Amino acid sequence: MKGKHIIVGVSAGIAAYKAIEVVSRLRKAGAEVKVVMTKNATHIATPMTFGEISGHPVAVRSEEHTSEL
C-alpha cells in the first residue's frame, strides 16, 4: 500500500468503530489516509481519534437533508 492515497468516509453507525481499525491497518501498510466524517459520526467516534491514527486533520461535514417530492 506504500504510496497509495486513500480517503475514508465515516458516517454514523456502528461501522464507525470498525473504520478506526481500517484506517490503522492502512497506515501500517504504508498508505497515506485522510478521513472525512459526517457530523453525526462524531457522536460515535471522535475526529481526534481518526486524526491521531491517520496523521492528518479530519474533515467534518454536516449532512444535507433533502425532501422527497
mmCIF file as Biopython writes it, N, C-alpha, C and O atoms, coordinates in Angstrom:
data_model
#
loop_
_atom_site.group_PDB
_atom_site.id
_atom_site.type_symbol
_atom_site.label_atom_id
_atom_site.label_alt_id
_atom_site.label_comp_id
_atom_site.label_asym_id
_atom_site.label_entity_id
_atom_site.label_seq_id
_atom_site.pdbx_PDB_ins_code
_atom_site.Cartn_x
_atom_site.Cartn_y
_atom_site.Cartn_z
_atom_site.occupancy
_atom_site.B_iso_or_equiv
_atom_site.auth_seq_id
_atom_site.auth_asym_id
_atom_site.pdbx_PDB_model_num
ATOM 1   N N  . MET A ? 1  ? 0.810   -1.193 0.000  1.0 0.0 1  A 1 
ATOM 2   C CA . MET A ? 1  ? 0.000   0.000  0.000  1.0 0.0 1  A 1 
ATOM 3   C C  . MET A ? 1  ? 0.860   1.267  0.000  1.0 0.0 1  A 1 
ATOM 4   O O  . MET A ? 1  ? 0.334   2.378  -0.064 1.0 0.0 1  A 1 
ATOM 5   N N  . LYS A ? 2  ? 2.149   1.101  0.070  1.0 0.0 2  A 1 
ATOM 6   C CA . LYS A ? 2  ? 3.021   2.264  0.117  1.0 0.0 2  A 1 
ATOM 7   C C  . LYS A ? 2  ? 2.828   3.123  -1.121 1.0 0.0 2  A 1 
ATOM 8   O O  . LYS A ? 2  ? 2.800   2.623  -2.246 1.0 0.0 2  A 1 
ATOM 9   N N  . GLY A ? 3  ? 2.696   4.424  -0.896 1.0 0.0 3  A 1 
ATOM 10  C CA . GLY A ? 3  ? 2.499   5.349  -1.989 1.0 0.0 3  A 1 
ATOM 11  C C  . GLY A ? 3  ? 1.048   5.564  -2.385 1.0 0.0 3  A 1 
ATOM 12  O O  . GLY A ? 3  ? 0.759   6.414  -3.227 1.0 0.0 3  A 1 
ATOM 13  N N  . LYS A ? 4  ? 0.140   4.814  -1.796 1.0 0.0 4  A 1 
ATOM 14  C CA . LYS A ? 4  ? -1.282  4.962  -2.102 1.0 0.0 4  A 1 
ATOM 15  C C  . LYS A ? 4  ? -1.871  6.082  -1.252 1.0 0.0 4  A 1 
ATOM 16  O O  . LYS A ? 4  ? -1.487  6.258  -0.096 1.0 0.0 4  A 1 
ATOM 17  N N  . HIS A ? 5  ? -2.801  6.835  -1.826 1.0 0.0 5  A 1 
ATOM 18  C CA . HIS A ? 5  ? -3.509  7.915  -1.135 1.0 0.0 5  A 1 
ATOM 19  C C  . HIS A ? 5  ? -4.975  7.512  -1.053 1.0 0.0 5  A 1 
ATOM 20  O O  . HIS A ? 5  ? -5.631  7.321  -2.077 1.0 0.0 5  A 1 
ATOM 21  N N  . ILE A ? 6  ? -5.484  7.384  0.159  1.0 0.0 6  A 1 
ATOM 22  C CA . ILE A ? 6  ? -6.832  6.870  0.371  1.0 0.0 6  A 1 
ATOM 23  C C  . ILE A ? 6  ? -7.637  7.847  1.213  1.0 0.0 6  A 1 
ATOM 24  O O  . ILE A ? 6  ? -7.139  8.395  2.196  1.0 0.0 6  A 1 
ATOM 25  N N  . ILE A ? 7  ? -8.893  8.059  0.815  1.0 0.0 7  A 1 
ATOM 26  C CA . ILE A ? 7  ? -9.825  8.856  1.606  1.0 0.0 7  A 1 
ATOM 27  C C  . ILE A ? 7  ? -10.876 7.904  2.164  1.0 0.0 7  A 1 
ATOM 28  O O  . ILE A ? 7  ? -11.487 7.135  1.422  1.0 0.0 7  A 1 
ATOM 29  N N  . VAL A ? 8  ? -11.083 7.963  3.479  1.0 0.0 8  A 1 
ATOM 30  C CA . VAL A ? 8  ? -12.077 7.126  4.133  1.0 0.0 8  A 1 
ATOM 31  C C  . VAL A ? 8  ? -13.216 8.024  4.600  1.0 0.0 8  A 1 
ATOM 32  O O  . VAL A ? 8  ? -12.995 8.982  5.341  1.0 0.0 8  A 1 
ATOM 33  N N  . GLY A ? 9  ? -14.435 7.711  4.166  1.0 0.0 9  A 1 
ATOM 34  C CA . GLY A ? 9  ? -15.628 8.426  4.607  1.0 0.0 9  A 1 
ATOM 35  C C  . GLY A ? 9  ? -16.287 7.668  5.740  1.0 0.0 9  A 1 
ATOM 36  O O  . GLY A ? 9  ? -16.521 6.464  5.636  1.0 0.0 9  A 1 
ATOM 37  N N  . VAL A ? 10 ? -16.591 8.376  6.833  1.0 0.0 10 A 1 
ATOM 38  C CA . VAL A ? 10 ? -17.190 7.733  8.003  1.0 0.0 10 A 1 
ATOM 39  C C  . VAL A ? 10 ? -18.532 8.399  8.289  1.0 0.0 10 A 1 
ATOM 40  O O  . VAL A ? 10 ? -18.604 9.613  8.480  1.0 0.0 10 A 1 
ATOM 41  N N  . SER A ? 11 ? -19.585 7.601  8.316  1.0 0.0 11 A 1 
ATOM 42  C CA . SER A ? 11 ? -20.907 8.115  8.658  1.0 0.0 11 A 1 
ATOM 43  C C  . SER A ? 11 ? -21.356 7.491  9.974  1.0 0.0 11 A 1 
ATOM 44  O O  . SER A ? 11 ? -20.704 6.593  10.506 1.0 0.0 11 A 1 
ATOM 45  N N  . ALA A ? 12 ? -22.471 7.979  10.484 1.0 0.0 12 A 1 
ATOM 46  C CA . ALA A ? 12 ? -22.969 7.470  11.768 1.0 0.0 12 A 1 
ATOM 47  C C  . ALA A ? 12 ? -23.364 6.005  11.620 1.0 0.0 12 A 1 
ATOM 48  O O  . ALA A ? 12 ? -23.932 5.602  10.605 1.0 0.0 12 A 1 
ATOM 49  N N  . GLY A ? 13 ? -23.067 5.242  12.611 1.0 0.0 13 A 1 
ATOM 50  C CA . GLY A ? 13 ? -23.383 3.818  12.619 1.0 0.0 13 A 1 
ATOM 51  C C  . GLY A ? 13 ? -22.273 3.063  13.322 1.0 0.0 13 A 1 
ATOM 52  O O  . GLY A ? 13 ? -21.185 3.597  13.537 1.0 0.0 13 A 1 
ATOM 53  N N  . ILE A ? 14 ? -22.545 1.852  13.670 1.0 0.0 14 A 1 
ATOM 54  C CA . ILE A ? 14 ? -21.584 1.038  14.414 1.0 0.0 14 A 1 
ATOM 55  C C  . ILE A ? 14 ? -20.317 0.798  13.594 1.0 0.0 14 A 1 
ATOM 56  O O  . ILE A ? 14 ? -19.258 0.519  14.156 1.0 0.0 14 A 1 
ATOM 57  N N  . ALA A ? 15 ? -20.420 0.905  12.272 1.0 0.0 15 A 1 
ATOM 58  C CA . ALA A ? 15 ? -19.245 0.709  11.421 1.0 0.0 15 A 1 
ATOM 59  C C  . ALA A ? 15 ? -18.189 1.791  11.639 1.0 0.0 15 A 1 
ATOM 60  O O  . ALA A ? 15 ? -17.042 1.624  11.225 1.0 0.0 15 A 1 
ATOM 61  N N  . ALA A ? 16 ? -18.563 2.899  12.283 1.0 0.0 16 A 1 
ATOM 62  C CA . ALA A ? 16 ? -17.577 3.950  12.573 1.0 0.0 16 A 1 
ATOM 63  C C  . ALA A ? 16 ? -16.447 3.403  13.433 1.0 0.0 16 A 1 
ATOM 64  O O  . ALA A ? 16 ? -15.291 3.795  13.270 1.0 0.0 16 A 1 
ATOM 65  N N  . TYR A ? 17 ? -16.782 2.487  14.359 1.0 0.0 17 A 1 
ATOM 66  C CA . TYR A ? 17 ? -15.743 1.877  15.184 1.0 0.0 17 A 1 
ATOM 67  C C  . TYR A ? 17 ? -14.818 1.002  14.345 1.0 0.0 17 A 1 
ATOM 68  O O  . TYR A ? 17 ? -13.607 0.982  14.566 1.0 0.0 17 A 1 
ATOM 69  N N  . LYS A ? 18 ? -15.385 0.282  13.385 1.0 0.0 18 A 1 
ATOM 70  C CA . LYS A ? 18 ? -14.570 -0.557 12.508 1.0 0.0 18 A 1 
ATOM 71  C C  . LYS A ? 18 ? -13.667 0.288  11.616 1.0 0.0 18 A 1 
ATOM 72  O O  . LYS A ? 18 ? -12.569 -0.137 11.256 1.0 0.0 18 A 1 
ATOM 73  N N  . ALA A ? 19 ? -14.125 1.472  11.266 1.0 0.0 19 A 1 
ATOM 74  C CA . ALA A ? 19 ? -13.326 2.355  10.406 1.0 0.0 19 A 1 
ATOM 75  C C  . ALA A ? 19 ? -12.026 2.756  11.088 1.0 0.0 19 A 1 
ATOM 76  O O  . ALA A ? 19 ? -11.017 2.977  10.418 1.0 0.0 19 A 1 
ATOM 77  N N  . ILE A ? 20 ? -12.039 2.850  12.408 1.0 0.0 20 A 1 
ATOM 78  C CA . ILE A ? 20 ? -10.809 3.160  13.152 1.0 0.0 20 A 1 
ATOM 79  C C  . ILE A ? 20 ? -9.760  2.087  12.872 1.0 0.0 20 A 1 
ATOM 80  O O  . ILE A ? 20 ? -8.599  2.400  12.608 1.0 0.0 20 A 1 
ATOM 81  N N  . GLU A ? 21 ? -10.165 0.849  12.931 1.0 0.0 21 A 1 
ATOM 82  C CA . GLU A ? 21 ? -9.249  -0.263 12.674 1.0 0.0 21 A 1 
ATOM 83  C C  . GLU A ? 21 ? -8.794  -0.270 11.208 1.0 0.0 21 A 1 
ATOM 84  O O  . GLU A ? 21 ? -7.630  -0.547 10.920 1.0 0.0 21 A 1 
ATOM 85  N N  . VAL A ? 22 ? -9.695  0.028  10.304 1.0 0.0 22 A 1 
ATOM 86  C CA . VAL A ? 22 ? -9.353  0.064  8.874  1.0 0.0 22 A 1 
ATOM 87  C C  . VAL A ? 22 ? -8.289  1.123  8.612  1.0 0.0 22 A 1 
ATOM 88  O O  . VAL A ? 22 ? -7.299  0.860  7.929  1.0 0.0 22 A 1 
ATOM 89  N N  . VAL A ? 23 ? -8.495  2.323  9.158  1.0 0.0 23 A 1 
ATOM 90  C CA . VAL A ? 23 ? -7.519  3.404  8.966  1.0 0.0 23 A 1 
ATOM 91  C C  . VAL A ? 23 ? -6.171  3.010  9.565  1.0 0.0 23 A 1 
ATOM 92  O O  . VAL A ? 23 ? -5.127  3.247  8.957  1.0 0.0 23 A 1 
ATOM 93  N N  . SER A ? 24 ? -6.189  2.419  10.736 1.0 0.0 24 A 1 
ATOM 94  C CA . SER A ? 24 ? -4.955  1.992  11.392 1.0 0.0 24 A 1 
ATOM 95  C C  . SER A ? 24 ? -4.196  0.978  10.534 1.0 0.0 24 A 1 
ATOM 96  O O  . SER A ? 24 ? -2.983  1.098  10.360 1.0 0.0 24 A 1 
ATOM 97  N N  . ARG A ? 25 ? -4.888  0.006  10.010 1.0 0.0 25 A 1 
ATOM 98  C CA . ARG A ? 25 ? -4.236  -1.033 9.201  1.0 0.0 25 A 1 
ATOM 99  C C  . ARG A ? 25 ? -3.702  -0.475 7.881  1.0 0.0 25 A 1 
ATOM 100 O O  . ARG A ? 25 ? -2.626  -0.860 7.423  1.0 0.0 25 A 1 
ATOM 101 N N  . LEU A ? 26 ? -4.463  0.429  7.282  1.0 0.0 26 A 1 
ATOM 102 C CA . LEU A ? 26 ? -3.986  1.038  6.042  1.0 0.0 26 A 1 
ATOM 103 C C  . LEU A ? 26 ? -2.703  1.822  6.279  1.0 0.0 26 A 1 
ATOM 104 O O  . LEU A ? 26 ? -1.773  1.749  5.476  1.0 0.0 26 A 1 
ATOM 105 N N  . ARG A ? 27 ? -2.649  2.575  7.378  1.0 0.0 27 A 1 
ATOM 106 C CA . ARG A ? 27 ? -1.442  3.340  7.707  1.0 0.0 27 A 1 
ATOM 107 C C  . ARG A ? 27 ? -0.257  2.415  7.969  1.0 0.0 27 A 1 
ATOM 108 O O  . ARG A ? 27 ? 0.856   2.675  7.511  1.0 0.0 27 A 1 
ATOM 109 N N  . LYS A ? 28 ? -0.502  1.341  8.703  1.0 0.0 28 A 1 
ATOM 110 C CA . LYS A ? 28 ? 0.576   0.387  8.988  1.0 0.0 28 A 1 
ATOM 111 C C  . LYS A ? 28 ? 1.101   -0.261 7.709  1.0 0.0 28 A 1 
ATOM 112 O O  . LYS A ? 28 ? 2.262   -0.663 7.632  1.0 0.0 28 A 1 
ATOM 113 N N  . ALA A ? 29 ? 0.221   -0.357 6.704  1.0 0.0 29 A 1 
ATOM 114 C CA . ALA A ? 29 ? 0.623   -0.937 5.417  1.0 0.0 29 A 1 
ATOM 115 C C  . ALA A ? 29 ? 1.320   0.093  4.529  1.0 0.0 29 A 1 
ATOM 116 O O  . ALA A ? 29 ? 1.763   -0.236 3.429  1.0 0.0 29 A 1 
ATOM 117 N N  . GLY A ? 30 ? 1.419   1.340  5.002  1.0 0.0 30 A 1 
ATOM 118 C CA . GLY A ? 30 ? 2.168   2.349  4.266  1.0 0.0 30 A 1 
ATOM 119 C C  . GLY A ? 30 ? 1.343   3.337  3.461  1.0 0.0 30 A 1 
ATOM 120 O O  . GLY A ? 30 ? 1.906   4.185  2.768  1.0 0.0 30 A 1 
ATOM 121 N N  . ALA A ? 31 ? 0.014   3.247  3.537  1.0 0.0 31 A 1 
ATOM 122 C CA . ALA A ? 31 ? -0.832  4.164  2.774  1.0 0.0 31 A 1 
ATOM 123 C C  . ALA A ? 31 ? -0.960  5.507  3.491  1.0 0.0 31 A 1 
ATOM 124 O O  . ALA A ? 31 ? -0.878  5.579  4.717  1.0 0.0 31 A 1 
ATOM 125 N N  . GLU A ? 32 ? -1.162  6.567  2.708  1.0 0.0 32 A 1 
ATOM 126 C CA . GLU A ? 32 ? -1.499  7.866  3.270  1.0 0.0 32 A 1 
ATOM 127 C C  . GLU A ? 32 ? -3.022  7.918  3.317  1.0 0.0 32 A 1 
ATOM 128 O O  . GLU A ? 32 ? -3.682  7.782  2.287  1.0 0.0 32 A 1 
ATOM 129 N N  . VAL A ? 33 ? -3.574  8.111  4.496  1.0 0.0 33 A 1 
ATOM 130 C CA . VAL A ? 33 ? -5.024  8.037  4.677  1.0 0.0 33 A 1 
ATOM 131 C C  . VAL A ? 33 ? -5.542  9.358  5.232  1.0 0.0 33 A 1 
ATOM 132 O O  . VAL A ? 33 ? -5.004  9.898  6.199  1.0 0.0 33 A 1 
ATOM 133 N N  . LYS A ? 34 ? -6.602  9.869  4.597  1.0 0.0 34 A 1 
ATOM 134 C CA . LYS A ? 34 ? -7.303  11.042 5.100  1.0 0.0 34 A 1 
ATOM 135 C C  . LYS A ? 34 ? -8.739  10.645 5.370  1.0 0.0 34 A 1 
ATOM 136 O O  . LYS A ? 34 ? -9.302  9.798  4.676  1.0 0.0 34 A 1 
ATOM 137 N N  . VAL A ? 35 ? -9.332  11.266 6.390  1.0 0.0 35 A 1 
ATOM 138 C CA . VAL A ? 35 ? -10.669 10.874 6.834  1.0 0.0 35 A 1 
ATOM 139 C C  . VAL A ? 35 ? -11.627 12.057 6.729  1.0 0.0 35 A 1 
ATOM 140 O O  . VAL A ? 35 ? -11.292 13.187 7.084  1.0 0.0 35 A 1 
ATOM 141 N N  . VAL A ? 36 ? -12.825 11.765 6.232  1.0 0.0 36 A 1 
ATOM 142 C CA . VAL A ? 36 ? -13.936 12.707 6.209  1.0 0.0 36 A 1 
ATOM 143 C C  . VAL A ? 36 ? -15.061 12.068 7.004  1.0 0.0 36 A 1 
ATOM 144 O O  . VAL A ? 36 ? -15.432 10.920 6.757  1.0 0.0 36 A 1 
ATOM 145 N N  . MET A ? 37 ? -15.609 12.820 7.970  1.0 0.0 37 A 1 
ATOM 146 C CA . MET A ? 37 ? -16.685 12.296 8.818  1.0 0.0 37 A 1 
ATOM 147 C C  . MET A ? 37 ? -17.935 13.152 8.683  1.0 0.0 37 A 1 
ATOM 148 O O  . MET A ? 37 ? -17.854 14.356 8.439  1.0 0.0 37 A 1 
ATOM 149 N N  . THR A ? 38 ? -19.091 12.517 8.846  1.0 0.0 38 A 1 
ATOM 150 C CA . THR A ? 38 ? -20.315 13.291 8.975  1.0 0.0 38 A 1 
ATOM 151 C C  . THR A ? 38 ? -20.388 13.803 10.410 1.0 0.0 38 A 1 
ATOM 152 O O  . THR A ? 38 ? -19.753 13.252 11.310 1.0 0.0 38 A 1 
ATOM 153 N N  . LYS A ? 39 ? -21.152 14.840 10.610 1.0 0.0 39 A 1 
ATOM 154 C CA . LYS A ? 39 ? -21.298 15.388 11.960 1.0 0.0 39 A 1 
ATOM 155 C C  . LYS A ? 39 ? -21.858 14.338 12.918 1.0 0.0 39 A 1 
ATOM 156 O O  . LYS A ? 39 ? -21.425 14.250 14.066 1.0 0.0 39 A 1 
ATOM 157 N N  . ASN A ? 40 ? -22.813 13.548 12.451 1.0 0.0 40 A 1 
ATOM 158 C CA . ASN A ? 40 ? -23.396 12.519 13.310 1.0 0.0 40 A 1 
ATOM 159 C C  . ASN A ? 40 ? -22.388 11.419 13.663 1.0 0.0 40 A 1 
ATOM 160 O O  . ASN A ? 40 ? -22.491 10.807 14.726 1.0 0.0 40 A 1 
ATOM 161 N N  . ALA A ? 41 ? -21.437 11.171 12.799 1.0 0.0 41 A 1 
ATOM 162 C CA . ALA A ? 41 ? -20.414 10.159 13.092 1.0 0.0 41 A 1 
ATOM 163 C C  . ALA A ? 41 ? -19.540 10.582 14.269 1.0 0.0 41 A 1 
ATOM 164 O O  . ALA A ? 41 ? -18.982 9.735  14.966 1.0 0.0 41 A 1 
ATOM 165 N N  . THR A ? 42 ? -19.421 11.895 14.492 1.0 0.0 42 A 1 
ATOM 166 C CA . THR A ? 42 ? -18.574 12.374 15.593 1.0 0.0 42 A 1 
ATOM 167 C C  . THR A ? 42 ? -19.165 12.057 16.964 1.0 0.0 42 A 1 
ATOM 168 O O  . THR A ? 42 ? -18.480 12.172 17.980 1.0 0.0 42 A 1 
ATOM 169 N N  . HIS A ? 43 ? -20.445 11.654 16.991 1.0 0.0 43 A 1 
ATOM 170 C CA . HIS A ? 43 ? -21.061 11.234 18.249 1.0 0.0 43 A 1 
ATOM 171 C C  . HIS A ? 43 ? -20.671 9.798  18.597 1.0 0.0 43 A 1 
ATOM 172 O O  . HIS A ? 43 ? -20.850 9.360  19.733 1.0 0.0 43 A 1 
ATOM 173 N N  . ILE A ? 44 ? -20.144 9.074  17.625 1.0 0.0 44 A 1 
ATOM 174 C CA . ILE A ? 44 ? -19.761 7.672  17.825 1.0 0.0 44 A 1 
ATOM 175 C C  . ILE A ? 44 ? -18.258 7.532  17.984 1.0 0.0 44 A 1 
ATOM 176 O O  . ILE A ? 44 ? -17.789 6.815  18.868 1.0 0.0 44 A 1 
ATOM 177 N N  . ALA A ? 45 ? -17.509 8.204  17.147 1.0 0.0 45 A 1 
ATOM 178 C CA . ALA A ? 45 ? -16.041 8.190  17.215 1.0 0.0 45 A 1 
ATOM 179 C C  . ALA A ? 45 ? -15.569 9.628  17.016 1.0 0.0 45 A 1 
ATOM 180 O O  . ALA A ? 45 ? -16.138 10.364 16.209 1.0 0.0 45 A 1 
ATOM 181 N N  . THR A ? 46 ? -14.553 10.021 17.735 1.0 0.0 46 A 1 
ATOM 182 C CA . THR A ? 46 ? -14.133 11.426 17.673 1.0 0.0 46 A 1 
ATOM 183 C C  . THR A ? 46 ? -13.174 11.689 16.512 1.0 0.0 46 A 1 
ATOM 184 O O  . THR A ? 46 ? -12.399 10.814 16.126 1.0 0.0 46 A 1 
ATOM 185 N N  . PRO A ? 47 ? -13.233 12.899 15.962 1.0 0.0 47 A 1 
ATOM 186 C CA . PRO A ? 47 ? -12.272 13.276 14.929 1.0 0.0 47 A 1 
ATOM 187 C C  . PRO A ? 47 ? -10.831 13.206 15.450 1.0 0.0 47 A 1 
ATOM 188 O O  . PRO A ? 47 ? -9.907  12.923 14.687 1.0 0.0 47 A 1 
ATOM 189 N N  . MET A ? 48 ? -10.645 13.461 16.738 1.0 0.0 48 A 1 
ATOM 190 C CA . MET A ? 48 ? -9.305  13.389 17.316 1.0 0.0 48 A 1 
ATOM 191 C C  . MET A ? 48 ? -8.722  11.982 17.168 1.0 0.0 48 A 1 
ATOM 192 O O  . MET A ? 48 ? -7.541  11.822 16.858 1.0 0.0 48 A 1 
ATOM 193 N N  . THR A ? 49 ? -9.552  10.970 17.389 1.0 0.0 49 A 1 
ATOM 194 C CA . THR A ? 49 ? -9.091  9.588  17.250 1.0 0.0 49 A 1 
ATOM 195 C C  . THR A ? 49 ? -8.613  9.322  15.830 1.0 0.0 49 A 1 
ATOM 196 O O  . THR A ? 49 ? -7.523  8.790  15.622 1.0 0.0 49 A 1 
ATOM 197 N N  . PHE A ? 50 ? -9.437  9.697  14.855 1.0 0.0 50 A 1 
ATOM 198 C CA . PHE A ? 50 ? -9.053  9.474  13.462 1.0 0.0 50 A 1 
ATOM 199 C C  . PHE A ? 50 ? -7.856  10.325 13.071 1.0 0.0 50 A 1 
ATOM 200 O O  . PHE A ? 50 ? -7.020  9.889  12.279 1.0 0.0 50 A 1 
ATOM 201 N N  . GLY A ? 51 ? -7.763  11.524 13.610 1.0 0.0 51 A 1 
ATOM 202 C CA . GLY A ? 51 ? -6.622  12.389 13.322 1.0 0.0 51 A 1 
ATOM 203 C C  . GLY A ? 51 ? -5.322  11.805 13.817 1.0 0.0 51 A 1 
ATOM 204 O O  . GLY A ? 51 ? -4.308  11.838 13.120 1.0 0.0 51 A 1 
ATOM 205 N N  . GLU A ? 52 ? -5.352  11.267 15.025 1.0 0.0 52 A 1 
ATOM 206 C CA . GLU A ? 52 ? -4.148  10.646 15.596 1.0 0.0 52 A 1 
ATOM 207 C C  . GLU A ? 52 ? -3.726  9.419  14.794 1.0 0.0 52 A 1 
ATOM 208 O O  . GLU A ? 52 ? -2.539  9.209  14.546 1.0 0.0 52 A 1 
ATOM 209 N N  . ILE A ? 53 ? -4.694  8.621  14.394 1.0 0.0 53 A 1 
ATOM 210 C CA . ILE A ? 53 ? -4.382  7.389  13.673 1.0 0.0 53 A 1 
ATOM 211 C C  . ILE A ? 53 ? -3.924  7.681  12.237 1.0 0.0 53 A 1 
ATOM 212 O O  . ILE A ? 53 ? -2.984  7.061  11.738 1.0 0.0 53 A 1 
ATOM 213 N N  . SER A ? 54 ? -4.604  8.636  11.578 1.0 0.0 54 A 1 
ATOM 214 C CA . SER A ? 54 ? -4.288  8.914  10.176 1.0 0.0 54 A 1 
ATOM 215 C C  . SER A ? 54 ? -3.088  9.827  10.007 1.0 0.0 54 A 1 
ATOM 216 O O  . SER A ? 54 ? -2.417  9.792  8.975  1.0 0.0 54 A 1 
ATOM 217 N N  . GLY A ? 55 ? -2.813  10.651 11.022 1.0 0.0 55 A 1 
ATOM 218 C CA . GLY A ? 55 ? -1.714  11.603 10.909 1.0 0.0 55 A 1 
ATOM 219 C C  . GLY A ? 55 ? -2.094  12.866 10.159 1.0 0.0 55 A 1 
ATOM 220 O O  . GLY A ? 55 ? -1.228  13.668 9.809  1.0 0.0 55 A 1 
ATOM 221 N N  . HIS A ? 56 ? -3.398  13.051 9.908  1.0 0.0 56 A 1 
ATOM 222 C CA . HIS A ? 56 ? -3.902  14.220 9.181  1.0 0.0 56 A 1 
ATOM 223 C C  . HIS A ? 56 ? -5.115  14.794 9.906  1.0 0.0 56 A 1 
ATOM 224 O O  . HIS A ? 56 ? -5.817  14.076 10.618 1.0 0.0 56 A 1 
ATOM 225 N N  . PRO A ? 57 ? -5.359  16.095 9.723  1.0 0.0 57 A 1 
ATOM 226 C CA . PRO A ? 57 ? -6.599  16.668 10.265 1.0 0.0 57 A 1 
ATOM 227 C C  . PRO A ? 57 ? -7.800  15.982 9.616  1.0 0.0 57 A 1 
ATOM 228 O O  . PRO A ? 57 ? -7.733  15.541 8.468  1.0 0.0 57 A 1 
ATOM 229 N N  . VAL A ? 58 ? -8.883  15.900 10.357 1.0 0.0 58 A 1 
ATOM 230 C CA . VAL A ? 58 ? -10.095 15.236 9.874  1.0 0.0 58 A 1 
ATOM 231 C C  . VAL A ? 58 ? -11.109 16.290 9.439  1.0 0.0 58 A 1 
ATOM 232 O O  . VAL A ? 58 ? -11.346 17.265 10.153 1.0 0.0 58 A 1 
ATOM 233 N N  . ALA A ? 59 ? -11.700 16.090 8.276  1.0 0.0 59 A 1 
ATOM 234 C CA . ALA A ? 59 ? -12.762 16.981 7.800  1.0 0.0 59 A 1 
ATOM 235 C C  . ALA A ? 59 ? -14.094 16.467 8.327  1.0 0.0 59 A 1 
ATOM 236 O O  . ALA A ? 59 ? -14.399 15.280 8.210  1.0 0.0 59 A 1 
ATOM 237 N N  . VAL A ? 60 ? -14.885 17.365 8.908  1.0 0.0 60 A 1 
ATOM 238 C CA . VAL A ? 60 ? -16.215 17.006 9.399  1.0 0.0 60 A 1 
ATOM 239 C C  . VAL A ? 60 ? -17.234 17.759 8.560  1.0 0.0 60 A 1 
ATOM 240 O O  . VAL A ? 60 ? -17.188 18.985 8.458  1.0 0.0 60 A 1 
ATOM 241 N N  . ARG A ? 61 ? -18.134 17.027 7.975  1.0 0.0 61 A 1 
ATOM 242 C CA . ARG A ? 61 ? -19.163 17.609 7.104  1.0 0.0 61 A 1 
ATOM 243 C C  . ARG A ? 61 ? -20.537 17.385 7.716  1.0 0.0 61 A 1 
ATOM 244 O O  . ARG A ? 61 ? -20.817 16.319 8.265  1.0 0.0 61 A 1 
ATOM 245 N N  . SER A ? 62 ? -21.385 18.391 7.617  1.0 0.0 62 A 1 
ATOM 246 C CA . SER A ? 62 ? -22.761 18.219 8.068  1.0 0.0 62 A 1 
ATOM 247 C C  . SER A ? 62 ? -23.558 17.598 6.925  1.0 0.0 62 A 1 
ATOM 248 O O  . SER A ? 62 ? -23.296 17.869 5.753  1.0 0.0 62 A 1 
ATOM 249 N N  . GLU A ? 63 ? -24.526 16.768 7.277  1.0 0.0 63 A 1 
ATOM 250 C CA . GLU A ? 63 ? -25.344 16.125 6.265  1.0 0.0 63 A 1 
ATOM 251 C C  . GLU A ? 63 ? -26.328 17.131 5.698  1.0 0.0 63 A 1 
ATOM 252 O O  . GLU A ? 63 ? -26.802 18.022 6.402  1.0 0.0 63 A 1 
ATOM 253 N N  . GLU A ? 64 ? -26.619 16.982 4.458  1.0 0.0 64 A 1 
ATOM 254 C CA . GLU A ? 64 ? -27.652 17.779 3.830  1.0 0.0 64 A 1 
ATOM 255 C C  . GLU A ? 64 ? -28.902 16.936 3.750  1.0 0.0 64 A 1 
ATOM 256 O O  . GLU A ? 64 ? -28.889 15.836 3.199  1.0 0.0 64 A 1 
ATOM 257 N N  . HIS A ? 65 ? -29.977 17.453 4.301  1.0 0.0 65 A 1 
ATOM 258 C CA . HIS A ? 65 ? -31.238 16.720 4.259  1.0 0.0 65 A 1 
ATOM 259 C C  . HIS A ? 65 ? -32.058 17.218 3.070  1.0 0.0 65 A 1 
ATOM 260 O O  . HIS A ? 65 ? -32.238 18.419 2.870  1.0 0.0 65 A 1 
ATOM 261 N N  . THR A ? 66 ? -32.533 16.284 2.312  1.0 0.0 66 A 1 
ATOM 262 C CA . THR A ? 66 ? -33.365 16.637 1.170  1.0 0.0 66 A 1 
ATOM 263 C C  . THR A ? 66 ? -34.725 16.003 1.364  1.0 0.0 66 A 1 
ATOM 264 O O  . THR A ? 66 ? -34.837 14.928 1.953  1.0 0.0 66 A 1 
ATOM 265 N N  . SER A ? 67 ? -35.731 16.645 0.886  1.0 0.0 67 A 1 
ATOM 266 C CA . SER A ? 67 ? -37.079 16.080 0.977  1.0 0.0 67 A 1 
ATOM 267 C C  . SER A ? 67 ? -37.446 15.459 -0.350 1.0 0.0 67 A 1 
ATOM 268 O O  . SER A ? 67 ? -37.002 15.898 -1.411 1.0 0.0 67 A 1 
ATOM 269 N N  . GLU A ? 68 ? -38.256 14.440 -0.270 1.0 0.0 68 A 1 
ATOM 270 C CA . GLU A ? 68 ? -38.712 13.788 -1.490 1.0 0.0 68 A 1 
ATOM 271 C C  . GLU A ? 68 ? -39.918 14.529 -2.021 1.0 0.0 68 A 1 
ATOM 272 O O  . GLU A ? 68 ? -40.725 15.054 -1.254 1.0 0.0 68 A 1 
ATOM 273 N N  . LEU A ? 69 ? -40.039 14.569 -3.339 1.0 0.0 69 A 1 
ATOM 274 C CA . LEU A ? 69 ? -41.194 15.219 -3.958 1.0 0.0 69 A 1 
ATOM 275 C C  . LEU A ? 69 ? -42.357 14.280 -4.036 1.0 0.0 69 A 1 
ATOM 276 O O  . LEU A ? 69 ? -43.421 14.655 -4.528 1.0 0.0 69 A 1 
#
